[in-house]
Amino acid sequence: MHADDEEKAETVRRYGPSDPGHISTVLCEVADDREAAVRRLRAAMPGWLDAGLAAHVPVDGRPRPNRDPVAYTEELCGIHPVGSADDCVAKLAESARRTGVEHVIMMIEGSGDRAEENIRRIGAEVLPRLTSRLPRR
């Protein structure tokens, strides 16, 4: 979730092409404008991130990363498709172009009780416009 496009592109270069292709996870939040989407995520995510991050236990014995949930929310809003449908389409298309990753798993419940609305907006306003913007192989 916290890998930006440069890190994703480096992973694709390191491991080469794959079939059916590399997969990335993104936080996606659609609202009427970017400010509204970010406001929703700022209101909901830090609370549940705090609990989740506190419970994280690395399986290899490393110390648990110490992330500030408010700062992590800001980081995620900055690197993922968060904003208007136009913002989200542009970000997803640009990310696919820059990284070579065209398959994404979307975390859509970042704003909590607005998840159903977010799914509807992604399906109606983002995905239909995205297909034509993806690079062709």
C-alpha positions, 0 to 999 in steps of 0.5 A: 500500500505504501509503495509509490510508482517508482517503487512499483516500477522497480519491482516490475523491472527486478522481477520482469514480466509475469503472466497474467501480469503484476498486481498492485493494491491501491486505496481508491476514494471517489468524491466530487473533488479531491478535498472531499475525498481526502477529508473523508479519509482523514476522518475515518482512516487514522482510527482504524489504522491505529488499531491495525498498525498496533497489532502488526507483527512481522513474521521474520522477527523484525521490530514492528514498524512504528507508523503514525496513522495520521501521517500514513493516511496523508501518505496514502492519500498522496500516492493513490487515486483519491479525488474526483472521478477524473482525478482517479482515472488520471492517477490509475492510467498514469500509474499503469503507464509508469509502472507497467502494472495494469491489474489493481486490487482496490481498497475501497473502504477507507472512508468507513460507512461510505464504502457502498457509495464508493463502489458505485462511483468507481463502477459507474464513473471510473472503471468504464473510462479507465479501459481506454486510457490503459497502455496497450500491450 
